[in-house]
Amino acid sequence: MSKPAVPLLRVKNLSVEYRSDLETVKAVNGISFFLKKSETFGLVGETGAGKTTTALTCMRLLPENTGRVTGGEIEFEGKKLLNLPESEMQKIRGERMAMIFQDPMTSLNPVMPVGEQIEEALKLHNEDNKTKDRIQKRVDEVLSMVGIPASRKCEYPHQFSGGMKQRVVIAMALVCEPALLIADEPTTALDVTIQAQIIEMIRELRERLGTAMIMITHDLGIVAQTCDNVAVMYAGKIIEMGTAEDIYLLSANHHPYTMGLFGSIPNLRTKARRLTPIPGLMPDPTNLPEGCSFSPRCFKKTSVCDEVSPGVYRNGTHRISCHLLKAENHWEAERQ
């Protein structure tokens, strides 16, 4: 009997805080998920949910003086990343695991030609491409892969549009063909037409290279186009997780927050003129409420929601953290 495949990335009970002299921000609070090779995992939620902090922690890029992991572990290709010395982490970062950051305007060095910025990763990680000719050939290949003529590699970032800058950033992330690509809201700063082009390009490149990906976004439409599995984050916790089919099957049970996210999406099939917003704001991460963090905004809450943190209930591949599922016959409590 063959052994089950080991996940490419496993995050277990991860908690992260940002500390200053005045306050402590609880950014991530005990989240767990895993990602298999060649799969795409979506992290969805409002700004402040903890999505970017999760990505930065996986890359070991938290701010040195303020950010710290307070619990849990991260395992990538069988290695426990939080225990590795920085010298070992530098070998993984860029070569085996890469990240596309939110803003291409600030991700590029304004005083270096884009070709030289792509070269840096090859010089650091790829022993086979040490010769100048091989490096230049690979830079030309990866620029062509993202739709930029190789003749533009000597130009500077200010000579590119926003969409072209993002393509350069994607080329930098893919140049060493990493096993895992983390895309942190890669289309936020772009207009709608360019967004669609970038998402389609990322999807094609992922399929061609066999790269696993974590797609971080607040756009459920992007998740539907790109992701195999999805986790919905709120106030630093994963409150719902499952396959894309689990999350997008509107007849299934959902967390009230997930229902609110779907209610905020325009529906061209109806004549409704107004969207249904989620009332209130994300809770203060320095002073999270007792019980369920979403209860102050929840239209289905009961008295227990304000007092007791909900457990996780499971139905097949679908998991939801909500007291409402306790009474559902097909949902069973998951052991913590």
Buried (B, 14 or more C-beta within 10 A) or exposed (E): EEEEEEBBBBBBEBBBBBEEEEEBBBBBBBBBBBBBBBBBBBBBBBEBBBBBBBBBBBBBBBEEEEBBBBEBBBBBBEBEBBEBEEEEBBEBBBBBBBBBBBBBBEBBEEEEBBBBBBBBBBEEBBEEBEEEEEBBEBBBEBBEBBBBEBEBBEBBBEEBEBBBBBBBBBBBBBBBBBBBBBBBBBBBBBEEEBBBBBBEBBBEBBEEBEBBBBBBBBBBEBBEBBBBBBBBBBBBBBBBBBBBEBBBEEEEBBBBBBBBBBEBEEEEEEEEEEEEEBEEEBBEBEEBBEBBBBBBBBEEBEEEBBEEBBBBBBBEEBBBBBBBBEEEEEBEEEEE
